[in-house]
């Protein structure tokens, strides 16, 4: 399997009959391992040795539903949940202009394909938006995938970069900030800032974010650990929400689909995605929460689904965060709770540090723009 590393995977039709993907192996194609026991009569938590809906060969066994599924019924199930989530939470309206936050990773790439498929039967206008943070050894690869897929599916693509908008890359920002802040802290703020600006400029009415079920469960637990009830209360803000004081409403149509199933869907559909992990991801709290949830899922299948459902139910019970105090940032015009928005305040602080670093002889040297080596994502 190591020979598959970094290569585009072929359709499942090229796999031998005894290869069945197990749900705990999805993050990089090199980690996909066939499980022959359940297919060839070995021990399994389900007695079925064929698809739960037909006599076809299984490509996956889901412990949380105790079902084997063939390629056809598995893919149909993913597509059905995508549509059901949109309908249940009233995410779309007729003739909507949808912005798709496209990173080139598995989630956003699959979301782009699903929306393109949906647009054939619903009157929708699609525009993909990609943010280039400037991460050496990582973003150029995912950016290439995003551009290729948007062109292939004939979806207009807008690329906005930290370098162009702020005057520096994420690598430079990390180099001068040292331990003052985690990379994900300001990267997240800047990405949301640029996504909202790009979406408004393009006339987008709703911005689709590729958050899957794992992301929803992780985000909820992170907010619990931080005692951040304000963010928990906004986890259902996408339900039919109009634009609010300059914010383009976010929708999350993949929120009911586990990460592993999105990864398998991309493989089976031959979607050329980039499985490499952001080199800064290991510094984030999310990585620790992900590992914890994966451990619970291994021993208690369905844990992620239950946590994600709890998150949405609890968010409905909390008082909605008010936007009455929001105003326009004096610098950029984006929504802000103070005179200047968080993004502009962070940019100003980083520029000051860069100015001091330049006087100290660092300037825009290679040292300043060097990022950690990008790693292949591990389980």
N, C-alpha and C positions, 0 to 999 in steps of 0.2 A: 504493500500500500504506500510505502514511502515514495515510490516513483510518481505518485499522483500529486505530490506536494507542489503547490504553485501552478498547477495546470488546470485548464478548464475540464470539468468532468463531463463525460458523455452521458447520453440518455440512459435511463435504467434498462432499456432494451438490450444493451450490450452486456449486462450483468448475467452471470450464470443463475440457474434456477434456484440454487440453494442459498442465495445471499439475501439476507433480510436485515434491514437497518434497525438497530435498537435505539430507543429514544434518548439514551444518556450519552450519546457520542458526538453530537453535533456542535462543532465550533470551527473545525478546520477539516478539509477533505482527507488529510493524512490520518485523521483520527477515526474516520469511518471504518468500522470493522464488521464483517459479516458474522451473523450468528446462525449457525446451522442446526443447533440442538432442537429448537422449537419447530423448525421446518421439517427436519428429518426424523421427527418422533422423539426428540429429547425432552427434558423437563421444561415445562412452561407453565405460567400462572393461568393460561387459557388453554383448554383442550383443543380448540380449533387449529388446524394446520393449513387452512386456506382463508381467503378473505371472508370477513363476517357477512358480506353482502353478495358474494358470488364464489365461484370455484377457482378464482384466480390466485396466483402466487402472492403471498404477502410481501410488502416492501418495508413494513413497519409493524411493530407491536406496541400498543399504547397501554401501559399498566393502569392508568387512571380510568380508562374506559373498558379495559379487559378485551380489547379488540385487535385482531389482525386486519390489516387493510392492504389491498392491492394498490398498484400505482393509480389506476383510474379512480377508484373510490376515495383514496387518500387525497388526491389533487382536487376532486370535486368537493370534498369536505372542507378543504382550506378555502376554496373560492366561495362556498356557501356561507361559511362563517364571516368572511370579509363582507359580503353583501348584507348578512343578517345584522352585523354590528352597525353598519351604516344606517340600516332601516330602523333598528331598535332605538338608537340614540339620535335619530333625525339629523344625521350629519350633513346630508346633501339636500339641495333644493333644485328645482328645474332650472336649467341653463346656468348653473353655478360655474364660476371660474375658479378652478382648484389649483393651488400652488402645491407642488410636491417637493418636500425637502429631500433632495437626492444627494446622498453622500458617496454612493458607489459601493456601499456595504450590502450585505444580504437583505436586510430588512427594507431599506429604501428602494433597492432594485426590484425586489419582489412586489412592493407596493406600486411602483411605477407600472409594472406589467399588468397588475390587477386592475389598476385604474384605466389603463389603455384598453383592456378587455371590456371593462364596464362602459366606457365611452362609446362603444359600438352599439349599445342598446339604450343608453341614456344621453340626453343632450347636455354634454359637459364640455367645457373648455379646459385644457390642461396646460400648465406651465411648470417646468422643473426648475428648482432653485438650488444651486450648490454653493457652499461656503468653502473657500480655500483658506485654511488657517495658516498655511506655510509650515508644514511639518516635514522635514527632510526624511526621505526614505519611506514615507507613508502616504501622505496626501497626493503626490504626483500619480501614484498607481490607482488610487480610488477615483481621482479626478478623471483619469483616462477612461475608466470603466463607465463613469457617469456620462461623459460626453459621447461615448460610443453607443450606449444604450438609448440615450435620448434621441440621437440621430437615427438609430435603427427603427425606433418606434414613432418617429416623426413628432416628437414632443419638443417644443421650444425650450431651450435651456439658458438660464441666466446664471452667470458665475460672478460671485462677489468675494473679494479677498481682503484679509486683514491688512496686507501690505498696501493695497490701493486705498482702502477706506481710512485706515488708521496710521499708515506710514511705517508699520513694522509687522513682522511675522510672529507667530506664537513662539517659535524657537528663540527669537531675540527677546521677547517678553519674559520667557522663562529664565533666560540667561541673566538678565539684569535684576529680576525679582528675587532670585536665590530662594531662600526659605520663607520669604515674607508671605507667600501665598502659594497654594497648590495650583498647578497648571489648569486643572479642570475648573477651578473657581472662576478665573477670568475668561477662559475659553468659552464656557457655557454662557456667560453674560454677553460676550461679543457675538457669538453665533446667533443667539436669540435676537439681539439688536439688529444685526445685518439681515437676518431672515425676515423680520418684520418690515424693515425699510424696503427691501427688495420686493416683498409681496405687495406692499402698498403702491410702489412705483409701477409695478406690472398690472395693477388693477385687480389683483387676486382678492376674492371674497372670503376664502377659507384656505388655511394652510394645513396640509396633511403631513403629520409627523409619523415616522415609522416605529413608534413605540410598540413593542410586542407585549404579550402577557407577562413574560419574565421582567421586562422593564417596569411595568406597572406595579408588580409585586415588590420589586427592589426599591422603587421610588417611595412607595408607601412606608416600607420599613425604615428607610433612611430618614423620612420625615418624622416618624415616630421616635427614632433615636435622637433626633434634634429637637423634639417637642415642638415641631413646626405645624401647628394645627391650621394656620392660614393656607399653607400649600396643600394640605390634605383636603381642605374645604374646596379647593379649586380643581380637584381631580375630575370632577364631573362638569366643569365649566363649559365643555364643548357641546353639551346637549342643547341643540337649537339656539346656541348663543349668537347674538348679533355682534358686529364689531363694537368694541367698547373703548371709548376714549383713545382712539388711535391704534388699538391692538387688533390685528387681524386674527379672527377666531381660529384656534387650533383644533383639528380633529385627529383622532387616532384609530383608524379603521383596522389596524392589526392587533388591537389591544386584547382580543380574545383568543389569539393564536400563539401557542408556545414558540419560543425561539428555535428549538430543535426542529419543529415542524416546518417553520419558514425556511430553515437551512435545507431540509430534505426536499421541500417543494422546489427550491432553486436548482438543486442538483437534478431532479427528475425532469424539470422543464428546460434544462440546459442554459440557464441564465448565467452568463459569465460574470461572477461577482468576485470581489477581493476579500479573502478571509483574514487578512492580516490585522492584528490588533494595534490600536494606537499606542505608541511607545510611552505615553504619559498615563495610560489607564491604570497602571499598577499603583499609582500614588493616590487613587481615589477611594473614597469610602465605598462606592458602588461595587468595586471589585471584591471587597471583603463580604459585603452583603450577598453578592452573587454566589460566592463560594459557599456561604452558609445555607442559602436556599437550595443550591444544588445538592448539598449533603442531606438536607431534610427530604428533598424530592426522591433521592435514591432509596431512603428507608421508608418514606411515607408518600407514595405516589399520589399526586393530586394536590400536594401542599401549595404549589404556586397558584393553581387555580383558585383555591380557597382563600389565599391571602389577597389575591387581586380582587376577588368578589367582595371580600370584607372591606377593602380599601374604598370601593365605589359605594358600598352601602353606608359606611361611616361618613364619607364625604357628603352624602345627602343629608345626614343628620346635623352636620355642623352648620353654623350660620355662614352664609356666603360672604366672602371677602368683599368689602365695598370698594368701588372705584371712584367714589365721589371726591376723594382727596387728590386724585391724579391731575396733573397739569402737563403742559408741554415743556420739555427740556429747553432751556434757553440756548443751548449750544446746537443741538441737532433736531429739535422739534418732536422727538419721540416721547411717548407717555412716561411720566416720572412722578414719584411721590414727593420729590423735593425740587429745588431750583434747577439742579442739574441731575440727569439720569445716572445710574450706576455705571453704565458703559463709558460715558464721557468723563466721569470722575476717575475711573480706572485708567483710561487713556492718558489723562493729564498726569496722573501719578507715575505711570510707566515712562512717559516722555521725560519727566524730570529725572528719573533714575538713569535713563539712557543718556541724557545730557551730562550727568555726573560721570557716567562710565566713559563717555567720549573724552572728557577732559582728563580722565585717568589713563587714557591711552588705549581703551578697548575699542571704542568707536563701533563700526559695523564690521568688525573683523570676523573671520571664520569662527573664532572661539565664541563669539556672541551668538552666532546662528546655529550652533551645533545642537542637535537633538539626540536623545537616547536612541539606540539602535532599535528599529521596529522589530517586534517579536511576532511569531506566529501564535495565534491565540490558543491557549491550552484549556483543557477541561477544568 
